[in-house]
Amino acid sequence: MRYISLVTALFSTLGAAAQSYDSPATVAVGRDMPRGSIVAYSSPADAQTPERGASRYVRPVTDWQEQTSDSGRVLTGEFAMPFAWIDRELFLHIASAGSSYEVTVNGKRAGYVQDGATPADFDITKLAVEGKNRVSVTLFAPSVGDALLRTPETKPALGSCYVMAQPKMRVRDVTVGSSLADDGRSGVLSLGIVMKTHALNPKTTRIYYELIAPDSTKVLDGYKDLTLDMRREDTVRIMHVVPRAQMWSAQRPNLFTLIVKTRYEGRINEYVPVKVGFRTVSTDAGRLLVNGEAVDLHLKELDADAQPDELSELKNLGYNTLRLPTGRIDRELLDRCDSLGFYVIDQLPIDTRRAGLSRKRGGNPSNDPAWRDAYLDRTEQHYHAVKRHPSIVAFSLARESANGINLYESYLRLKELEPHRPVIYTEAGGEWNSDRLDL
């Protein structure tokens, strides 16, 4: 709730005049709530196609032009809004940027994000018009967020950028959880379909769900009716039991497909497919337990320029565990880890080694309360962006970032979000904000 209040307060300060973003506490303005990857499709056939380009509800921002300003680089592109989107909610998705950045649509400010390494969505429904629309992204260099990354990009680059249209009552997120049944021979799967309405009046939507096994057989289907009013949000929860052999592991990287569709007044509004893998993760005396069984970790540190097609070779060399570098989230690489069967130690975008190790005033940001909101924002946003990947069995809190109050609170926030997945910090120096995990 503190995070939501902060964003709401910041959004209220927006005006037509240019705004300064030089405060560490200004972490985001106008950004939508964090979530995992969601793509809306218009038909069941398209929903089973992994390419975003197959969706009539997605338009890439194209024809980018570049200019320079006193603040940094300004990239301007375009997208076309069809008439069919008039009664839908529009979200601009920016996968990454090399710095803090500000977004405008048709000359009006849509928002600001300090952490350019993590995906962000902006609700641009009131800013977009039918036909051609102009999107401008100012990549600040230098930016206040540079303090939390070791090597800020000298020429920040923009990642994937597209606009997606969803109905007024939409699938906002999908959550995945699992546990072992008491008999130890099966798994209990927990799915959460997070629905949000943008309507001002009560609205009832029927939510259909269908779970398809790796062998393409349907293992679960059904529907639930949900009524929401006044921009509310609620979660449809589904429980299912599957044999333990169908749970995800490096030896058996089983991936199911969950397809959610919504219907309002007899009309299907969207199809949302999500790849899910079900597994449990915990530790015992430093050993990693996956689905209750101890596993031996053969670790490989990945370079920042590692490519997804290199993973098959690493698998052949006997590696089963990868530690990711600090920086942008590579969804293609994570998808490949899910499907090939790698255990992944995921790295949060925090590396403040340039500031040194001092905890005194003016020293490392990790012990400076002025940076508290920035640390918590990066922690929570990054978690939600990658939480559904079954390959991620542990989080690395930071790299060479001293220690202090902000990393203590970041550790606690991760444990609030998911208590069982271990959180490590190699440079914790024996302090409590690092779980034991023998690598």
C-alpha positions in Angstrom: 0.0 0.0 0.0 2.9 2.4 0.6 4.1 1.8 -2.9 0.6 2.6 -4.4 0.3 5.7 -2.2 3.7 6.9 -3.4 2.9 6.5 -7.1 -0.5 8.1 -6.6 1.0 11.1 -4.8 3.6 11.5 -7.5 1.1 11.3 -10.3 -0.9 14.2 -8.8 2.2 16.4 -9.2 2.2 16.1 -13.0 1.5 19.2 -15.0 2.2 20.6 -18.5 5.5 22.1 -17.5 8.8 20.1 -17.6 9.5 18.3 -14.4 12.7 17.5 -12.5 13.4 13.9 -11.6 16.6 14.4 -9.6 15.3 13.0 -6.3 16.1 9.4 -5.3 12.5 9.1 -3.9 10.9 9.9 -7.3 10.9 6.2 -8.5 7.9 6.3 -10.9 5.1 8.5 -12.1 2.1 7.3 -14.0 3.3 3.7 -14.2 0.7 0.9 -14.0 0.8 -1.7 -11.2 3.5 -4.4 -11.5 2.7 -7.7 -13.2 4.0 -10.6 -15.1 4.0 -10.7 -18.9 0.5 -10.5 -20.3 -0.5 -10.5 -24.0 -4.1 -10.2 -25.1 -5.4 -12.0 -28.3 -8.6 -11.9 -30.2 -9.1 -15.6 -31.1 -8.2 -19.0 -29.6 -6.0 -19.8 -32.6 -3.9 -16.7 -32.2 -3.7 -17.2 -28.4 -1.7 -20.4 -29.1 0.8 -18.5 -31.2 3.7 -17.2 -29.2 4.4 -14.2 -31.4 2.9 -10.9 -30.3 2.6 -9.8 -33.9 -0.3 -12.4 -34.3 -2.5 -10.3 -32.0 -4.9 -7.8 -33.3 -4.7 -6.1 -29.9 -1.0 -5.3 -30.1 0.7 -2.6 -32.1 4.4 -2.0 -32.1 5.8 1.5 -31.9 7.8 2.0 -35.1 9.6 4.5 -37.3 11.8 5.8 -34.4 13.6 9.1 -34.9 16.3 10.4 -32.6 17.1 13.9 -31.3 19.2 15.2 -28.5 18.3 17.6 -25.7 19.9 19.0 -22.6 18.4 16.0 -20.7 19.6 13.2 -23.0 18.4 11.4 -26.0 14.8 11.8 -27.2 13.4 8.9 -29.3 10.1 9.5 -31.1 8.0 6.7 -32.7 4.5 6.1 -33.9 1.7 3.6 -33.6 -1.7 3.4 -35.2 -4.9 3.0 -33.1 -7.7 1.3 -35.0 -11.4 2.3 -34.5 -12.0 -1.2 -32.9 -9.9 -0.1 -29.9 -12.2 2.9 -29.0 -13.9 1.2 -26.1 -10.8 -0.5 -24.7 -8.0 0.3 -22.3 -4.7 1.1 -23.9 -1.3 0.3 -22.3 2.1 1.3 -23.6 4.7 -1.3 -22.7 8.4 -0.5 -22.5 10.5 -3.6 -21.9 13.7 -1.7 -20.9 15.8 1.4 -21.3 19.4 2.0 -20.5 18.6 4.8 -18.0 15.8 6.6 -16.2 13.2 7.9 -18.7 10.1 10.0 -19.3 7.3 9.1 -21.7 4.9 11.4 -23.6 2.1 10.5 -25.9 0.9 13.1 -28.5 2.8 15.7 -26.5 1.2 14.9 -23.1 3.2 13.3 -20.3 2.3 9.7 -19.7 4.9 8.9 -17.0 8.4 8.5 -15.7 10.4 5.5 -14.5 13.7 5.6 -12.6 14.6 2.0 -13.1 15.2 1.5 -16.8 16.2 -2.2 -16.4 12.7 -3.5 -15.6 9.6 -3.6 -17.8 7.0 -0.9 -17.3 3.4 -0.3 -18.5 1.6 3.1 -18.8 -2.1 3.5 -19.2 -2.5 5.8 -22.2 -6.2 5.4 -22.8 -6.9 9.1 -22.3 -3.9 10.2 -24.3 -4.3 8.1 -27.5 -6.6 9.0 -30.4 -7.9 7.0 -33.4 -5.3 6.9 -36.2 -1.7 7.9 -35.9 -0.2 8.5 -32.4 3.2 9.9 -31.5 5.3 8.4 -28.6 8.4 10.2 -27.3 10.8 8.6 -24.8 13.5 10.8 -23.2 16.4 8.7 -22.0 18.1 10.7 -19.3 21.9 10.6 -19.3 23.1 11.1 -16.7 20.2 10.1 -14.6 19.5 9.7 -10.9 19.1 6.0 -11.3 22.7 5.6 -12.4 23.7 5.5 -8.8 22.2 2.0 -8.4 23.9 0.4 -11.4 27.6 -0.2 -11.6 28.0 0.7 -15.3 25.2 2.9 -16.7 25.1 2.8 -20.5 26.9 5.7 -22.1 24.3 5.7 -24.9 21.1 4.3 -23.3 19.0 2.2 -25.7 15.3 1.5 -25.7 14.0 -2.1 -25.6 10.8 -3.5 -27.1 8.0 -1.0 -27.1 4.4 -1.7 -28.0 0.8 -0.7 -27.3 -1.8 -3.3 -26.1 -5.6 -2.9 -26.0 -7.6 -4.7 -23.3 -11.3 -4.6 -22.4 -12.6 -2.4 -19.6 -12.6 -5.4 -17.3 -9.3 -7.1 -18.1 -6.9 -9.8 -17.1 -4.3 -7.7 -15.3 -2.0 -10.5 -14.1 -1.7 -14.3 -13.5 -0.1 -15.8 -10.4 1.2 -19.3 -10.0 1.9 -21.3 -6.8 2.3 -24.9 -5.9 2.8 -27.2 -2.9 3.3 -30.9 -2.3 0.3 -32.9 -1.2 0.5 -34.7 2.2 1.1 -38.0 0.5 4.2 -36.5 -1.3 3.2 -38.2 -4.6 1.3 -35.3 -6.1 1.4 -31.5 -6.3 -1.3 -29.0 -5.5 -1.4 -26.2 -8.1 -2.7 -22.8 -7.3 -3.5 -20.3 -10.1 -4.7 -16.8 -9.6 -6.3 -14.7 -12.4 -6.1 -11.1 -11.3 -9.0 -9.1 -12.8 -9.3 -5.3 -12.8 -12.2 -3.1 -14.0 -11.9 0.4 -15.3 -15.6 0.9 -15.4 -17.4 3.3 -13.0 -20.4 1.1 -12.6 -20.7 -2.5 -11.5 -19.8 -5.0 -14.2 -20.1 -8.8 -14.3 -17.7 -10.8 -16.5 -17.4 -14.5 -17.0 -13.9 -15.8 -16.8 -13.1 -19.1 -18.5 -9.9 -21.0 -17.9 -8.4 -24.0 -19.6 -5.1 -25.7 -18.5 -3.3 -27.7 -21.2 -0.6 -30.3 -20.3 2.8 -30.5 -22.1 1.4 -33.4 -24.2 -1.5 -31.1 -25.4 -4.2 -32.8 -23.3 -6.7 -30.7 -21.4 -6.3 -31.3 -17.7 -8.7 -28.6 -16.3 -11.3 -26.2 -17.5 -14.2 -24.2 -16.1 -15.4 -20.7 -15.5 -16.4 -18.3 -12.8 -18.5 -15.1 -12.8 -17.0 -12.0 -11.2 -18.6 -8.7 -10.5 -16.5 -5.6 -9.9 -17.4 -2.0 -9.4 -15.7 1.4 -9.4 -12.3 0.4 -10.7 -11.9 -2.5 -8.3 -9.6 -5.5 -8.6 -10.1 -9.1 -7.4 -8.5 -12.5 -8.0 -10.2 -15.7 -9.3 -8.5 -18.6 -7.6 -8.2 -22.1 -9.0 -6.8 -25.2 -7.3 -5.9 -28.5 -9.0 -4.0 -31.7 -8.1 -1.5 -33.2 -10.6 0.9 -36.2 -10.3 4.3 -35.3 -9.0 5.8 -36.5 -12.3 4.2 -33.5 -14.1 5.8 -30.9 -11.8 8.6 -28.8 -13.3 12.3 -29.6 -12.6 15.6 -29.5 -14.5 15.2 -33.2 -15.3 11.6 -32.8 -16.4 10.9 -29.2 -17.5 7.2 -29.6 -17.9 5.4 -26.5 -19.0 1.6 -26.2 -19.1 -0.4 -23.6 -21.0 -3.1 -21.7 -19.2 -5.6 -19.9 -21.5 -7.9 -17.4 -19.9 -10.8 -15.8 -21.9 -13.3 -13.3 -20.7 -16.9 -12.8 -21.8 -19.2 -9.8 -21.2 -22.8 -9.7 -22.5 -22.3 -12.7 -24.7 -19.1 -11.3 -26.4 -15.6 -12.7 -25.9 -13.4 -9.8 -25.0 -9.9 -11.3 -24.9 -7.8 -14.5 -24.8 -4.8 -14.5 -22.6 -2.3 -17.4 -22.8 0.3 -18.0 -20.1 3.1 -20.6 -19.9 3.3 -22.0 -16.4 5.5 -24.6 -14.7 4.6 -25.9 -11.2 7.3 -26.7 -8.7 8.2 -26.1 -5.0 11.5 -24.6 -3.9 13.0 -24.5 -0.4 16.4 -25.0 1.3 17.6 -27.3 4.0 21.0 -26.7 5.6 22.2 -24.9 2.5 21.0 -27.5 0.0 18.3 -26.5 -2.6 15.2 -28.6 -2.5 13.1 -28.8 -5.7 9.7 -30.6 -5.2 11.0 -31.8 -1.9 14.2 -33.4 -3.3 17.7 -32.1 -2.8 19.5 -31.2 -6.1 23.2 -30.6 -6.8 23.9 -27.3 -8.4 26.5 -27.0 -11.2 26.8 -23.3 -11.6 27.7 -21.1 -14.6 27.9 -17.3 -14.3 26.4 -15.8 -17.4 28.0 -12.8 -19.1 25.9 -9.7 -19.8 25.9 -10.5 -23.6 24.9 -14.2 -23.2 22.5 -15.3 -25.9 19.6 -17.8 -25.5 21.0 -20.1 -28.2 24.1 -20.7 -26.1 22.1 -22.5 -23.4 21.9 -25.8 -25.2 25.7 -26.0 -25.3 25.9 -25.2 -21.6 23.4 -28.0 -20.9 25.6 -30.5 -22.9 28.6 -29.4 -20.8 26.8 -30.5 -17.6 25.7 -27.1 -16.2 22.3 -27.1 -14.6 22.4 -23.8 -12.8 22.8 -20.2 -14.2 23.5 -17.0 -12.4 22.3 -14.0 -14.3 24.2 -10.7 -14.6 22.9 -7.4 -13.4 20.9 -5.4 -15.9 17.9 -5.8 -18.2 15.5 -8.7 -18.1 15.9 -11.0 -21.1 12.5 -12.7 -21.5 13.7 -14.9 -24.3 16.6 -16.2 -22.2 14.3 -16.9 -19.3 11.8 -18.7 -21.5 14.7 -20.8 -22.8 15.7 -21.7 -19.3 12.2 -22.7 -18.5 11.9 -25.0 -21.5 15.4 -26.5 -21.4 15.4 -27.1 -17.6 17.9 -24.8 -15.9 17.9 -23.6 -12.4 18.3 -19.8 -12.4 19.6 -17.4 -9.7 18.0 -14.2 -10.8 19.8 -10.9 -10.2 18.0 -7.7 -9.1 19.1 -4.5 -10.8 21.2 -3.2 -7.9 25.0 -2.8 -8.2 26.5 0.2 -6.3 30.1 -0.8 -6.2 31.1 2.6 -7.6 30.0 4.2 -4.4 32.5 2.2 -2.2 31.7 0.3 1.0 31.2 3.1 3.5 28.0 3.2 5.4 28.5 6.8 6.6 26.4 9.7 5.3 27.3 10.2 1.6 28.6 6.7 1.3 27.0 3.7 -0.3 23.2 4.2 -1.2 22.5 0.8 0.5 22.6 2.4 3.9 21.1 5.8 2.9 17.4 6.2 3.8 16.9 8.7 1.0 17.2 5.7 -1.4 14.8 3.4 0.4 11.9 3.8 -2.0 14.2 3.3 -5.0 15.5 0.0 -3.6 12.0 -1.3 -2.7 10.6 -0.3 -6.1 13.4 -2.1 -8.0 12.9 -5.2 -5.8 9.1 -5.3 -6.2 8.9 -4.4 -9.8 11.6 -6.9 -10.8 10.0 -9.7 -8.7 6.6 -9.3 -10.4 8.2 -9.2 -13.9 9.9 -12.6 -13.5 7.8 -14.4 -10.8 6.1 -16.9 -13.1 9.3 -18.4 -14.5 9.7 -21.8 -12.8 13.4 -21.8 -13.7 14.1 -19.0 -11.2 14.8 -20.9 -7.9 16.5 -18.1 -6.1 17.0 -14.3 -6.1 20.3 -12.5 -5.7 19.6 -9.3 -3.8 22.4 -7.2 -5.2 26.0 -7.2 -6.4 28.9 -5.6 -4.5 26.6 -3.0 -2.9 27.9 -2.9 0.7 24.9 -3.5 3.1 22.5 -1.5 5.2 18.9 -0.6 5.8 17.8 -0.5 2.2 19.0 -4.1 1.5 17.6 -5.3 4.8 14.2 -3.9 3.7 14.5 -5.3 0.2 15.2 -8.7 1.6 12.1 -8.5 3.8 10.0 -7.3 0.9 11.0 -10.3 -1.2 10.1 -12.6 1.7 6.7 -11.0 2.0 6.1 -11.6 -1.7 7.2 -15.2 -1.6 8.6 -16.7 1.6 10.1 -20.0 0.3 12.2 -19.0 -2.7 15.7 -18.3 -1.2 17.3 -14.9 -1.4 21.0 -14.6 -1.4 23.5 -11.8 -1.2 27.1 -12.8 -1.6 28.5 -9.7 -0.1 26.2 -9.7 3.0 29.2 -10.5 5.2 27.4 -13.0 7.4 24.5 -10.7 8.1 21.0 -12.0 8.2 19.7 -10.7 4.9 21.1 -13.6 2.9 19.8 -17.2 3.0 22.3 -20.0 3.0 22.6 -21.7 -0.4 25.6 -23.8 -1.2 26.6 -23.2 -4.8 
